[in-house]
Amino acid sequence: MISEKTDYRKYLDPAFVSKLKSLELKAKMVVEGFMVGLHKSPYHGFSVEFSEHRSYNQGDPIKNIDWKVYGKSERFYIKQYEEETNLICSVLIDISKSMDFKNEGAITKLEYANTLAAGLIYLMQQQQDATGLTLYSDKIEKQLPPKSNRVYLKTLLTAIEAVEPSNQTNTAACLFEVAEKIKKRGLVIVLSDLFDDPKKIIDSLKRLHFKKNEVIVFQILDPIEKSFAFGKDAIFVDKETDEEMTTQPYQIQRAYQESLAEYIEHIKTECLNNGIEYNLIDTSTPYDKAIFSYFKKRSRLN
C-alpha cells in the first residue's frame, strides 16, 4: 500500500513502473499511485472511496447518504451496494507491429498500452464492473467477454502479459467487428496508435457509439512520432511491412509535423462531434493523465 508520505508520482512514471516485475504489480502500483495523487490534487472531490460511493442525485433516498463521508468532504455521497455496479466495460488493445516501437520513450507503445489497460482493468474490477478484453492486429487475436468477479482479474492480466506484437494493423475493421458483437451497451476503451485510414477509424468509432456505448480513445505515440526530431540521415523501416526508406529527417520534419497535426486534429474533432472522448498520450506521459480521463467518464455513468 502506498502511503501519502511516499512519492506516489514515481508509481505513475512509465520508466519506473516498467522495472516492476509482474503486470499485476504494475497495475496495482499505478492505481494506488493514482488514488494517493487524487488526495493531494485539486480534484479532491473525486477521491472519496470511489468503489463504494457515488454522488447524491435528486430523488435518492436520504437514508442512504453516508454522513461520515459528508463530515469529511462536506459533500453528499450515497453508499453503493453491489447490485448497483452494473457497468459493462470492454478494453481494446492494438497489438499490431506498429505498436512495438520506442525511441525517446522508455517503453514501447504496446508496453505503455498494456500497463495502462492493466491499471484500468484493475480499477474496474475493484469497483465490481464487468470487464472484458479484446486484443487485435489486422484481425481479432483474442477476445474475453466481460465478467465482474475478482478471480477474472488474473485471467485478463495473464492474457495481456502474454501479448506479442504481430501482423499489420486494421483498427477500423476490428473496431467494427467488436461493435457488431457487443450485445449490451457499456463503456468501450480503445488503446492504439491509430495508424490506419482515419475515415474508416471514425466510421467504426461512430458505430460503437451508435450502439449506445460510451467510448474513450487513447491514441498512444512515442514522443519522437510527434516531433520527428531525428536530426540526421536515417533509414526508416516500416515495422509491419519491413519496407525501408532512406531520408534526411530535418528536411521533411516541418511537413511531417504539419501532416501529423492535421491528422490528429481531424481525429480529435470527429470524436468530439460524435460524443467520443479522445486523448492523445505519449509513452513518457504519467499514467494518471489517462486514468483520470477514465475516472471522469466513469463518474458520469453512475
TINU-419741 format. One record per residue (C-alpha): x, y, z negated; residue in three letters; residue number from 0. Coordinates in nm, 4 decimals. Layout:
residues N
<atom X="X" Y="Y" Z="Z" type="ala" seq="NUM"/>
...
This chain:
residues 302
<atom X="0.0000" Y="0.0000" Z="0.0000" type="met" seq="0"/>
<atom X="0.1408" Y="0.3406" Z="0.0964" type="ile" seq="1"/>
<atom X="0.1283" Y="0.5894" Z="-0.1901" type="ser" seq="2"/>
<atom X="0.0770" Y="0.9600" Z="-0.1316" type="glu" seq="3"/>
<atom X="0.4358" Y="1.0170" Z="-0.2525" type="lys" seq="4"/>
<atom X="0.5670" Y="0.8053" Z="0.0347" type="thr" seq="5"/>
<atom X="0.6495" Y="0.9844" Z="0.3589" type="asp" seq="6"/>
<atom X="0.3437" Y="0.8469" Z="0.5356" type="tyr" seq="7"/>
<atom X="0.4470" Y="1.0122" Z="0.8641" type="arg" seq="8"/>
<atom X="0.7115" Y="0.7502" Z="0.9350" type="lys" seq="9"/>
<atom X="0.4374" Y="0.4853" Z="0.9469" type="tyr" seq="10"/>
<atom X="0.2783" Y="0.6828" Z="1.2310" type="leu" seq="11"/>
<atom X="0.6047" Y="0.7178" Z="1.4264" type="asp" seq="12"/>
<atom X="0.6250" Y="0.4712" Z="1.7194" type="pro" seq="13"/>
<atom X="1.0045" Y="0.4379" Z="1.6882" type="ala" seq="14"/>
<atom X="0.9839" Y="0.3432" Z="1.3189" type="phe" seq="15"/>
<atom X="0.6789" Y="0.1186" Z="1.3500" type="val" seq="16"/>
<atom X="0.8392" Y="-0.0746" Z="1.6363" type="ser" seq="17"/>
<atom X="1.1002" Y="-0.2048" Z="1.3908" type="lys" seq="18"/>
<atom X="0.8407" Y="-0.3755" Z="1.1708" type="leu" seq="19"/>
<atom X="0.8196" Y="-0.7495" Z="1.2221" type="lys" seq="20"/>
<atom X="0.4623" Y="-0.8612" Z="1.2822" type="ser" seq="21"/>
<atom X="0.1852" Y="-0.6866" Z="1.4718" type="leu" seq="22"/>
<atom X="-0.0445" Y="-0.7289" Z="1.1726" type="glu" seq="23"/>
<atom X="0.2047" Y="-0.5442" Z="0.9520" type="leu" seq="24"/>
<atom X="0.2371" Y="-0.2698" Z="1.2147" type="lys" seq="25"/>
<atom X="-0.1410" Y="-0.2338" Z="1.2297" type="ala" seq="26"/>
<atom X="-0.1762" Y="-0.2231" Z="0.8520" type="lys" seq="27"/>
<atom X="0.1005" Y="0.0360" Z="0.8067" type="met" seq="28"/>
<atom X="-0.0336" Y="0.2575" Z="1.0866" type="val" seq="29"/>
<atom X="-0.3840" Y="0.2567" Z="0.9379" type="val" seq="30"/>
<atom X="-0.2626" Y="0.3147" Z="0.5821" type="glu" seq="31"/>
<atom X="-0.0327" Y="0.5934" Z="0.7010" type="gly" seq="32"/>
<atom X="-0.3267" Y="0.7480" Z="0.8818" type="phe" seq="33"/>
<atom X="-0.5551" Y="0.7274" Z="0.5783" type="met" seq="34"/>
<atom X="-0.2927" Y="0.8812" Z="0.3467" type="val" seq="35"/>
<atom X="-0.2392" Y="1.1540" Z="0.6043" type="gly" seq="36"/>
<atom X="-0.6099" Y="1.2353" Z="0.6060" type="leu" seq="37"/>
<atom X="-0.5994" Y="1.3058" Z="0.2339" type="his" seq="38"/>
<atom X="-0.3197" Y="1.5551" Z="0.2959" type="lys" seq="39"/>
<atom X="-0.4721" Y="1.7136" Z="0.6061" type="ser" seq="40"/>
<atom X="-0.7280" Y="1.9886" Z="0.6799" type="pro" seq="41"/>
<atom X="-0.9644" Y="1.7073" Z="0.7820" type="tyr" seq="42"/>
<atom X="-1.0256" Y="1.6061" Z="0.4225" type="his" seq="43"/>
<atom X="-1.3954" Y="1.5618" Z="0.4871" type="gly" seq="44"/>
<atom X="-1.3118" Y="1.2536" Z="0.6939" type="phe" seq="45"/>
<atom X="-1.1037" Y="1.0939" Z="0.4213" type="ser" seq="46"/>
<atom X="-1.3829" Y="0.9686" Z="0.1986" type="val" seq="47"/>
<atom X="-1.3814" Y="0.5870" Z="0.1847" type="glu" seq="48"/>
<atom X="-1.4839" Y="0.5510" Z="0.5467" type="phe" seq="49"/>
<atom X="-1.5559" Y="0.1805" Z="0.5366" type="ser" seq="50"/>
<atom X="-1.8062" Y="0.2241" Z="0.2556" type="glu" seq="51"/>
<atom X="-1.9773" Y="0.5599" Z="0.3131" type="his" seq="52"/>
<atom X="-2.1365" Y="0.7746" Z="0.5789" type="arg" seq="53"/>
<atom X="-2.2556" Y="1.1350" Z="0.5764" type="ser" seq="54"/>
<atom X="-2.6033" Y="1.2029" Z="0.4361" type="tyr" seq="55"/>
<atom X="-2.8641" Y="1.2624" Z="0.7054" type="asn" seq="56"/>
<atom X="-3.2020" Y="1.4300" Z="0.6589" type="gln" seq="57"/>
<atom X="-3.4545" Y="1.1594" Z="0.5754" type="gly" seq="58"/>
<atom X="-3.2111" Y="0.9266" Z="0.3964" type="asp" seq="59"/>
<atom X="-3.3350" Y="0.8125" Z="0.0534" type="pro" seq="60"/>
<atom X="-3.1861" Y="1.0416" Z="-0.2107" type="ile" seq="61"/>
<atom X="-3.1426" Y="0.7425" Z="-0.4412" type="lys" seq="62"/>
<atom X="-2.8688" Y="0.6140" Z="-0.2064" type="asn" seq="63"/>
<atom X="-2.6480" Y="0.9230" Z="-0.2476" type="ile" seq="64"/>
<atom X="-2.3156" Y="0.8353" Z="-0.4098" type="asp" seq="65"/>
<atom X="-2.2905" Y="1.1016" Z="-0.6803" type="trp" seq="66"/>
<atom X="-1.9343" Y="1.0046" Z="-0.7761" type="lys" seq="67"/>
<atom X="-1.8181" Y="1.0875" Z="-0.4249" type="val" seq="68"/>
<atom X="-2.0181" Y="1.4111" Z="-0.4384" type="tyr" seq="69"/>
<atom X="-1.8373" Y="1.5028" Z="-0.7607" type="gly" seq="70"/>
<atom X="-1.5011" Y="1.4637" Z="-0.5861" type="lys" seq="71"/>
<atom X="-1.5842" Y="1.6177" Z="-0.2487" type="ser" seq="72"/>
<atom X="-1.8941" Y="1.8357" Z="-0.3082" type="glu" seq="73"/>
<atom X="-2.0454" Y="1.6676" Z="-0.0033" type="arg" seq="74"/>
<atom X="-2.3303" Y="1.4215" Z="0.0190" type="phe" seq="75"/>
<atom X="-2.2442" Y="1.0666" Z="0.1275" type="tyr" seq="76"/>
<atom X="-2.4618" Y="0.7587" Z="0.1442" type="ile" seq="77"/>
<atom X="-2.3315" Y="0.4262" Z="0.0212" type="lys" seq="78"/>
<atom X="-2.3122" Y="0.1938" Z="0.3199" type="gln" seq="79"/>
<atom X="-2.4369" Y="-0.1598" Z="0.2918" type="tyr" seq="80"/>
<atom X="-2.3050" Y="-0.4426" Z="0.5044" type="glu" seq="81"/>
<atom X="-2.6214" Y="-0.4702" Z="0.7119" type="glu" seq="82"/>
<atom X="-2.5809" Y="-0.1065" Z="0.8242" type="glu" seq="83"/>
<atom X="-2.2496" Y="-0.1670" Z="1.0024" type="thr" seq="84"/>
<atom X="-2.3702" Y="-0.2888" Z="1.3376" type="asn" seq="85"/>
<atom X="-2.1363" Y="-0.1134" Z="1.5786" type="leu" seq="86"/>
<atom X="-2.0001" Y="-0.3302" Z="1.8598" type="ile" seq="87"/>
<atom X="-1.6525" Y="-0.2299" Z="1.9817" type="cys" seq="88"/>
<atom X="-1.4596" Y="-0.3541" Z="2.2843" type="ser" seq="89"/>
<atom X="-1.0884" Y="-0.2752" Z="2.3211" type="val" seq="90"/>
<atom X="-0.9456" Y="-0.2999" Z="2.6745" type="leu" seq="91"/>
<atom X="-0.5674" Y="-0.3105" Z="2.7292" type="ile" seq="92"/>
<atom X="-0.3976" Y="-0.2737" Z="3.0665" type="asp" seq="93"/>
<atom X="-0.1156" Y="-0.5333" Z="3.0639" type="ile" seq="94"/>
<atom X="-0.0011" Y="-0.4849" Z="3.4246" type="ser" seq="95"/>
<atom X="0.3708" Y="-0.4471" Z="3.5010" type="lys" seq="96"/>
<atom X="0.3479" Y="-0.0695" Z="3.5344" type="ser" seq="97"/>
<atom X="0.2839" Y="-0.0613" Z="3.1585" type="met" seq="98"/>
<atom X="0.6208" Y="-0.2320" Z="3.0992" type="asp" seq="99"/>
<atom X="0.8172" Y="0.0912" Z="3.1266" type="phe" seq="100"/>
<atom X="1.0174" Y="0.3098" Z="2.8927" type="lys" seq="101"/>
<atom X="1.2755" Y="0.5793" Z="2.9465" type="asn" seq="102"/>
<atom X="1.2560" Y="0.8586" Z="2.6930" type="glu" seq="103"/>
<atom X="1.0159" Y="0.6761" Z="2.4639" type="gly" seq="104"/>
<atom X="1.1455" Y="0.4300" Z="2.2048" type="ala" seq="105"/>
<atom X="0.8999" Y="0.1679" Z="2.3255" type="ile" seq="106"/>
<atom X="0.7244" Y="0.0732" Z="2.6478" type="thr" seq="107"/>
<atom X="0.3778" Y="0.1975" Z="2.7292" type="lys" seq="108"/>
<atom X="0.2468" Y="-0.1554" Z="2.6717" type="leu" seq="109"/>
<atom X="0.4102" Y="-0.1822" Z="2.3299" type="glu" seq="110"/>
<atom X="0.2551" Y="0.1514" Z="2.2359" type="tyr" seq="111"/>
<atom X="-0.0862" Y="0.0398" Z="2.3636" type="ala" seq="112"/>
<atom X="-0.0619" Y="-0.2907" Z="2.1773" type="asn" seq="113"/>
<atom X="0.0240" Y="-0.1271" Z="1.8444" type="thr" seq="114"/>
<atom X="-0.2444" Y="0.1380" Z="1.8845" type="leu" seq="115"/>
<atom X="-0.5007" Y="-0.1283" Z="1.9770" type="ala" seq="116"/>
<atom X="-0.3959" Y="-0.3395" Z="1.6782" type="ala" seq="117"/>
<atom X="-0.4361" Y="-0.0419" Z="1.4449" type="gly" seq="118"/>
<atom X="-0.7798" Y="0.0415" Z="1.5817" type="leu" seq="119"/>
<atom X="-0.8918" Y="-0.3213" Z="1.5571" type="ile" seq="120"/>
<atom X="-0.7585" Y="-0.3457" Z="1.2018" type="tyr" seq="121"/>
<atom X="-0.9554" Y="-0.0326" Z="1.1103" type="leu" seq="122"/>
<atom X="-1.2743" Y="-0.1581" Z="1.2784" type="met" seq="123"/>
<atom X="-1.2546" Y="-0.4946" Z="1.1060" type="gln" seq="124"/>
<atom X="-1.2150" Y="-0.3173" Z="0.7713" type="gln" seq="125"/>
<atom X="-1.5451" Y="-0.1463" Z="0.8492" type="gln" seq="126"/>
<atom X="-1.7180" Y="-0.4746" Z="0.9414" type="gln" seq="127"/>
<atom X="-1.7622" Y="-0.3576" Z="1.3009" type="asp" seq="128"/>
<atom X="-1.7909" Y="-0.6354" Z="1.5582" type="ala" seq="129"/>
<atom X="-1.4712" Y="-0.6071" Z="1.7619" type="thr" seq="130"/>
<atom X="-1.3702" Y="-0.7714" Z="2.0889" type="gly" seq="131"/>
<atom X="-1.0664" Y="-0.7621" Z="2.3162" type="leu" seq="132"/>
<atom X="-1.0056" Y="-0.7645" Z="2.6910" type="thr" seq="133"/>
<atom X="-0.6587" Y="-0.7943" Z="2.8459" type="leu" seq="134"/>
<atom X="-0.6395" Y="-0.7167" Z="3.2163" type="tyr" seq="135"/>
<atom X="-0.3998" Y="-0.6527" Z="3.5053" type="ser" seq="136"/>
<atom X="-0.5387" Y="-0.6935" Z="3.8573" type="asp" seq="137"/>
<atom X="-0.7893" Y="-0.9329" Z="3.7011" type="lys" seq="138"/>
<atom X="-0.9272" Y="-1.0152" Z="3.3573" type="ile" seq="139"/>
<atom X="-0.6475" Y="-1.2135" Z="3.1913" type="glu" seq="140"/>
<atom X="-0.8174" Y="-1.2791" Z="2.8576" type="lys" seq="141"/>
<atom X="-1.1482" Y="-1.1827" Z="2.7025" type="gln" seq="142"/>
<atom X="-1.2502" Y="-1.2353" Z="2.3407" type="leu" seq="143"/>
<atom X="-1.6111" Y="-1.1463" Z="2.2521" type="pro" seq="144"/>
<atom X="-1.6899" Y="-0.9032" Z="1.9686" type="pro" seq="145"/>
<atom X="-1.7195" Y="-1.0570" Z="1.6214" type="lys" seq="146"/>
<atom X="-1.7223" Y="-0.8939" Z="1.2803" type="ser" seq="147"/>
<atom X="-1.5747" Y="-1.1494" Z="1.0392" type="asn" seq="148"/>
<atom X="-1.2366" Y="-1.0766" Z="0.8813" type="arg" seq="149"/>
<atom X="-1.0859" Y="-1.4093" Z="0.9930" type="val" seq="150"/>
<atom X="-1.1304" Y="-1.2958" Z="1.3538" type="tyr" seq="151"/>
<atom X="-0.8750" Y="-1.0190" Z="1.2999" type="leu" seq="152"/>
<atom X="-0.5881" Y="-1.2677" Z="1.3172" type="lys" seq="153"/>
<atom X="-0.7282" Y="-1.4159" Z="1.6400" type="thr" seq="154"/>
<atom X="-0.7368" Y="-1.0726" Z="1.8045" type="leu" seq="155"/>
<atom X="-0.3917" Y="-0.9695" Z="1.6851" type="leu" seq="156"/>
<atom X="-0.2408" Y="-1.3034" Z="1.7895" type="thr" seq="157"/>
<atom X="-0.3787" Y="-1.2535" Z="2.1406" type="ala" seq="158"/>
<atom X="-0.2232" Y="-0.9064" Z="2.1621" type="ile" seq="159"/>
<atom X="0.1096" Y="-1.0231" Z="2.0198" type="glu" seq="160"/>
<atom X="0.1342" Y="-1.2947" Z="2.2873" type="ala" seq="161"/>
<atom X="0.0894" Y="-1.0467" Z="2.5747" type="val" seq="162"/>
<atom X="0.3397" Y="-1.0495" Z="2.8593" type="glu" seq="163"/>
<atom X="0.3162" Y="-0.7783" Z="3.1280" type="pro" seq="164"/>
<atom X="0.2028" Y="-0.9321" Z="3.4547" type="ser" seq="165"/>
<atom X="0.0793" Y="-0.8568" Z="3.8060" type="asn" seq="166"/>
<atom X="-0.0236" Y="-0.5320" Z="3.9655" type="gln" seq="167"/>
<atom X="-0.2950" Y="-0.3132" Z="3.8207" type="thr" seq="168"/>
<atom X="-0.6569" Y="-0.2887" Z="3.9227" type="asn" seq="169"/>
<atom X="-0.8028" Y="-0.0918" Z="3.6380" type="thr" seq="170"/>
<atom X="-1.1117" Y="0.0164" Z="3.8313" type="ala" seq="171"/>
<atom X="-1.2244" Y="-0.3338" Z="3.9298" type="ala" seq="172"/>
<atom X="-1.1556" Y="-0.4766" Z="3.5829" type="cys" seq="173"/>
<atom X="-1.3483" Y="-0.1993" Z="3.4066" type="leu" seq="174"/>
<atom X="-1.6401" Y="-0.2524" Z="3.6410" type="phe" seq="175"/>
<atom X="-1.6359" Y="-0.6272" Z="3.5682" type="glu" seq="176"/>
<atom X="-1.6327" Y="-0.5601" Z="3.1942" type="val" seq="177"/>
<atom X="-1.9227" Y="-0.3159" Z="3.2330" type="ala" seq="178"/>
<atom X="-2.1303" Y="-0.5842" Z="3.4042" type="glu" seq="179"/>
<atom X="-2.0557" Y="-0.8385" Z="3.1311" type="lys" seq="180"/>
<atom X="-2.1430" Y="-0.6192" Z="2.8330" type="ile" seq="181"/>
<atom X="-2.4880" Y="-0.7182" Z="2.7092" type="lys" seq="182"/>
<atom X="-2.5210" Y="-0.4918" Z="2.4045" type="lys" seq="183"/>
<atom X="-2.4225" Y="-0.1274" Z="2.4089" type="arg" seq="184"/>
<atom X="-2.1432" Y="-0.0130" Z="2.1834" type="gly" seq="185"/>
<atom X="-1.8054" Y="0.1594" Z="2.1852" type="leu" seq="186"/>
<atom X="-1.5536" Y="0.0827" Z="2.4610" type="val" seq="187"/>
<atom X="-1.1877" Y="0.1854" Z="2.4195" type="ile" seq="188"/>
<atom X="-0.9592" Y="0.1790" Z="2.7258" type="val" seq="189"/>
<atom X="-0.5788" Y="0.1885" Z="2.6934" type="leu" seq="190"/>
<atom X="-0.3958" Y="0.2256" Z="3.0259" type="ser" seq="191"/>
<atom X="-0.1607" Y="0.4464" Z="3.2245" type="asp" seq="192"/>
<atom X="-0.4488" Y="0.4739" Z="3.4760" type="leu" seq="193"/>
<atom X="-0.2168" Y="0.4247" Z="3.7718" type="phe" seq="194"/>
<atom X="-0.4938" Y="0.3414" Z="4.0150" type="asp" seq="195"/>
<atom X="-0.7302" Y="0.5148" Z="4.2550" type="asp" seq="196"/>
<atom X="-0.8781" Y="0.7993" Z="4.0426" type="pro" seq="197"/>
<atom X="-1.2171" Y="0.7963" Z="4.2146" type="lys" seq="198"/>
<atom X="-1.2571" Y="0.4234" Z="4.1560" type="lys" seq="199"/>
<atom X="-1.1472" Y="0.4589" Z="3.7935" type="ile" seq="200"/>
<atom X="-1.4028" Y="0.7345" Z="3.7309" type="ile" seq="201"/>
<atom X="-1.6771" Y="0.5316" Z="3.9002" type="asp" seq="202"/>
<atom X="-1.6015" Y="0.2356" Z="3.6718" type="ser" seq="203"/>
<atom X="-1.5903" Y="0.4525" Z="3.3598" type="leu" seq="204"/>
<atom X="-1.9216" Y="0.6079" Z="3.4615" type="lys" seq="205"/>
<atom X="-2.0629" Y="0.2575" Z="3.4992" type="arg" seq="206"/>
<atom X="-1.9594" Y="0.1750" Z="3.1425" type="leu" seq="207"/>
<atom X="-2.1208" Y="0.4956" Z="3.0177" type="his" seq="208"/>
<atom X="-2.4305" Y="0.4472" Z="3.2341" type="phe" seq="209"/>
<atom X="-2.4948" Y="0.1236" Z="3.0422" type="lys" seq="210"/>
<atom X="-2.5302" Y="0.3327" Z="2.7250" type="lys" seq="211"/>
<atom X="-2.1794" Y="0.2689" Z="2.5927" type="asn" seq="212"/>
<atom X="-1.9702" Y="0.5354" Z="2.4241" type="glu" seq="213"/>
<atom X="-1.6305" Y="0.5370" Z="2.5948" type="val" seq="214"/>
<atom X="-1.2887" Y="0.6573" Z="2.4785" type="ile" seq="215"/>
<atom X="-0.9996" Y="0.6598" Z="2.7270" type="val" seq="216"/>
<atom X="-0.6348" Y="0.6750" Z="2.6224" type="phe" seq="217"/>
<atom X="-0.4048" Y="0.7431" Z="2.9163" type="gln" seq="218"/>
<atom X="-0.0613" Y="0.6346" Z="2.7943" type="ile" seq="219"/>
<atom X="0.2545" Y="0.7635" Z="2.9658" type="leu" seq="220"/>
<atom X="0.6254" Y="0.7692" Z="2.8925" type="asp" seq="221"/>
<atom X="0.7407" Y="1.1295" Z="2.8299" type="pro" seq="222"/>
<atom X="0.9522" Y="1.1269" Z="3.1455" type="ile" seq="223"/>
<atom X="0.6480" Y="1.0345" Z="3.3532" type="glu" seq="224"/>
<atom X="0.5136" Y="1.3760" Z="3.2609" type="lys" seq="225"/>
<atom X="0.8368" Y="1.5752" Z="3.3017" type="ser" seq="226"/>
<atom X="1.0174" Y="1.3789" Z="3.5762" type="phe" seq="227"/>
<atom X="1.3368" Y="1.5233" Z="3.4237" type="ala" seq="228"/>
<atom X="1.5825" Y="1.2649" Z="3.5533" type="phe" seq="229"/>
<atom X="1.8308" Y="1.5279" Z="3.6686" type="gly" seq="230"/>
<atom X="2.0473" Y="1.3191" Z="3.9048" type="lys" seq="231"/>
<atom X="2.0308" Y="1.0914" Z="4.2048" type="asp" seq="232"/>
<atom X="1.8296" Y="0.7844" Z="4.1222" type="ala" seq="233"/>
<atom X="1.6887" Y="0.4662" Z="4.2653" type="ile" seq="234"/>
<atom X="1.3236" Y="0.4218" Z="4.1732" type="phe" seq="235"/>
<atom X="1.1848" Y="0.0693" Z="4.1590" type="val" seq="236"/>
<atom X="0.8113" Y="0.0007" Z="4.1609" type="asp" seq="237"/>
<atom X="0.7518" Y="-0.2236" Z="3.8578" type="lys" seq="238"/>
<atom X="0.4658" Y="-0.4011" Z="4.0330" type="glu" seq="239"/>
<atom X="0.5961" Y="-0.4455" Z="4.3878" type="thr" seq="240"/>
<atom X="0.9778" Y="-0.4188" Z="4.3422" type="asp" seq="241"/>
<atom X="0.9821" Y="-0.1636" Z="4.6252" type="glu" seq="242"/>
<atom X="1.2848" Y="0.0694" Z="4.5985" type="glu" seq="243"/>
<atom X="1.3281" Y="0.4372" Z="4.6880" type="met" seq="244"/>
<atom X="1.6411" Y="0.6497" Z="4.6557" type="thr" seq="245"/>
<atom X="1.5873" Y="1.0209" Z="4.5924" type="thr" seq="246"/>
<atom X="1.7158" Y="1.3313" Z="4.4171" type="gln" seq="247"/>
<atom X="1.4583" Y="1.3828" Z="4.1391" type="pro" seq="248"/>
<atom X="1.5315" Y="1.7533" Z="4.0870" type="tyr" seq="249"/>
<atom X="1.4299" Y="1.8252" Z="4.4459" type="gln" seq="250"/>
<atom X="1.0840" Y="1.6799" Z="4.4026" type="ile" seq="251"/>
<atom X="1.0330" Y="1.7470" Z="4.0301" type="gln" seq="252"/>
<atom X="0.8104" Y="2.0517" Z="4.0746" type="arg" seq="253"/>
<atom X="0.5940" Y="1.8871" Z="4.3416" type="ala" seq="254"/>
<atom X="0.5662" Y="1.5770" Z="4.1219" type="tyr" seq="255"/>
<atom X="0.4655" Y="1.7775" Z="3.8141" type="gln" seq="256"/>
<atom X="0.2036" Y="1.9683" Z="4.0107" type="glu" seq="257"/>
<atom X="0.0641" Y="1.6486" Z="4.1606" type="ser" seq="258"/>
<atom X="0.0513" Y="1.4740" Z="3.8223" type="leu" seq="259"/>
<atom X="-0.1090" Y="1.7763" Z="3.6561" type="ala" seq="260"/>
<atom X="-0.3744" Y="1.7838" Z="3.9260" type="glu" seq="261"/>
<atom X="-0.4372" Y="1.4102" Z="3.8847" type="tyr" seq="262"/>
<atom X="-0.4645" Y="1.4331" Z="3.5052" type="ile" seq="263"/>
<atom X="-0.6906" Y="1.7381" Z="3.5215" type="glu" seq="264"/>
<atom X="-0.9187" Y="1.5568" Z="3.7662" type="his" seq="265"/>
<atom X="-0.9480" Y="1.2515" Z="3.5398" type="ile" seq="266"/>
<atom X="-0.9984" Y="1.4691" Z="3.2314" type="lys" seq="267"/>
<atom X="-1.2626" Y="1.6895" Z="3.3934" type="thr" seq="268"/>
<atom X="-1.4575" Y="1.3972" Z="3.5368" type="glu" seq="269"/>
<atom X="-1.4528" Y="1.2223" Z="3.1988" type="cys" seq="270"/>
<atom X="-1.5731" Y="1.5377" Z="3.0228" type="leu" seq="271"/>
<atom X="-1.8502" Y="1.5927" Z="3.2777" type="asn" seq="272"/>
<atom X="-1.9733" Y="1.2369" Z="3.2266" type="asn" seq="273"/>
<atom X="-1.9671" Y="1.2226" Z="2.8455" type="gly" seq="274"/>
<atom X="-1.6476" Y="1.0173" Z="2.8283" type="ile" seq="275"/>
<atom X="-1.3765" Y="1.1092" Z="2.5779" type="glu" seq="276"/>
<atom X="-1.0333" Y="1.1420" Z="2.7386" type="tyr" seq="277"/>
<atom X="-0.6966" Y="1.1515" Z="2.5595" type="asn" seq="278"/>
<atom X="-0.3518" Y="1.1917" Z="2.7167" type="leu" seq="279"/>
<atom X="-0.0918" Y="1.0245" Z="2.4952" type="ile" seq="280"/>
<atom X="0.2788" Y="0.9711" Z="2.5494" type="asp" seq="281"/>
<atom X="0.4800" Y="0.6996" Z="2.3799" type="thr" seq="282"/>
<atom X="0.6566" Y="0.9437" Z="2.1459" type="ser" seq="283"/>
<atom X="0.3253" Y="1.0698" Z="2.0033" type="thr" seq="284"/>
<atom X="0.2489" Y="0.9662" Z="1.6425" type="pro" seq="285"/>
<atom X="-0.0371" Y="0.7180" Z="1.6275" type="tyr" seq="286"/>
<atom X="-0.2587" Y="0.9382" Z="1.4112" type="asp" seq="287"/>
<atom X="-0.3487" Y="1.1628" Z="1.7053" type="lys" seq="288"/>
<atom X="-0.5099" Y="0.8715" Z="1.8879" type="ala" seq="289"/>
<atom X="-0.6673" Y="0.7169" Z="1.5782" type="ile" seq="290"/>
<atom X="-0.8205" Y="1.0468" Z="1.4740" type="phe" seq="291"/>
<atom X="-0.9886" Y="1.0698" Z="1.8144" type="ser" seq="292"/>
<atom X="-1.1473" Y="0.7296" Z="1.7485" type="tyr" seq="293"/>
<atom X="-1.2292" Y="0.8308" Z="1.3914" type="phe" seq="294"/>
<atom X="-1.4282" Y="1.1355" Z="1.5030" type="lys" seq="295"/>
<atom X="-1.6172" Y="0.9334" Z="1.7629" type="lys" seq="296"/>
<atom X="-1.6955" Y="0.6556" Z="1.5125" type="arg" seq="297"/>
<atom X="-1.8227" Y="0.9016" Z="1.2510" type="ser" seq="298"/>
<atom X="-2.0713" Y="1.0405" Z="1.5062" type="arg" seq="299"/>
<atom X="-2.2053" Y="0.6921" Z="1.5755" type="leu" seq="300"/>
<atom X="-2.3102" Y="0.6195" Z="1.2171" type="asn" seq="301"/>
